[in-house]
Every structure is written in structure tokens, then in C-alpha cells.
Amino acid sequence: MATRYRPHISLVGLIYIIIGLFIAWDRGYIDASLIRRLGSALLAVFLWFLILLGVDLHITA
């Protein structure tokens, strides 16, 4: 019987990442502009067929 490998993150790892995101936001490494650009990029990757139809997926404030 084959077992499936499911990667998981521990609670400590999740807290570490959340604190790191907060510190990066507080120190100016992450800002609203970066989040908008990342969001637009992710939409473009997952909804690429809409781009071919002429839909603008840029997130604006």
C-alpha cells in the first residue's frame, strides 16, 4: 500500500512566518504596492485565458 506524502507546516513554523511578514511590513519591505502587483501577477497566472480575451487583471487602489 502506497502512502502519500503530505507536506505540512507546524504551528511554530506558521507563527515564525507570520511574525516575519509583520516585521517585513513594519520595516517597509512589503507595502500595498507590492501586494497589488503580486495579486495581479497571481490573477494573470491562474486566469491567463481572460487576458487573451482582453480582460485587464491589474488591481488598482
C-alpha positions as CSV (number, residue, x, y, z in Angstrom):
1,M,0.0,0.0,0.0
2,A,1.4,3.3,-1.1
3,T,1.4,6.2,1.4
4,R,1.0,9.7,0.3
5,Y,3.4,12.4,1.4
6,R,1.6,15.5,2.5
7,P,3.9,18.3,3.4
8,H,2.7,20.2,6.5
9,I,3.9,23.2,8.5
10,S,4.0,23.1,12.2
11,L,2.4,25.7,14.4
12,V,5.8,27.1,15.3
13,G,6.6,27.4,11.6
14,L,3.4,29.2,10.9
15,I,4.0,31.7,13.8
16,Y,7.5,32.3,12.5
17,I,6.2,33.2,9.1
18,I,3.5,35.5,10.4
19,I,6.0,37.3,12.6
20,G,8.4,37.6,9.7
21,L,5.6,39.1,7.5
22,F,4.7,41.6,10.2
23,I,8.3,42.7,10.6
24,A,8.9,43.0,6.8
25,W,5.7,45.1,6.6
26,D,6.7,47.3,9.5
27,R,10.2,47.9,8.1
28,G,8.9,48.8,4.6
29,Y,10.0,45.7,2.7
30,I,6.4,44.8,2.0
31,D,3.9,47.6,1.1
32,A,0.5,47.9,-0.5
33,S,2.0,48.4,-4.0
34,L,3.9,45.1,-3.7
35,I,0.7,43.3,-2.6
36,R,-1.3,44.7,-5.5
37,R,1.5,43.7,-8.0
38,L,1.7,40.2,-6.5
39,G,-2.1,39.9,-6.7
40,S,-2.2,41.0,-10.3
41,A,0.6,38.5,-11.2
42,L,-1.2,35.6,-9.5
43,L,-4.5,36.5,-11.2
44,A,-2.7,36.6,-14.6
45,V,-1.1,33.2,-14.0
46,F,-4.3,31.5,-12.9
47,L,-6.7,33.4,-15.3
48,W,-4.4,33.7,-18.3
49,F,-7.3,32.8,-20.7
50,L,-9.1,36.0,-19.7
51,I,-6.0,38.1,-20.6
52,L,-6.2,36.5,-24.1
53,L,-9.8,37.7,-24.3
54,G,-8.7,41.3,-23.5
55,V,-9.6,41.4,-19.8
56,D,-7.4,43.7,-17.7
57,L,-6.4,41.9,-14.4
58,H,-4.4,44.8,-12.9
59,I,-5.5,45.5,-9.3
60,T,-5.8,49.2,-8.7
61,A,-6.3,51.1,-5.5
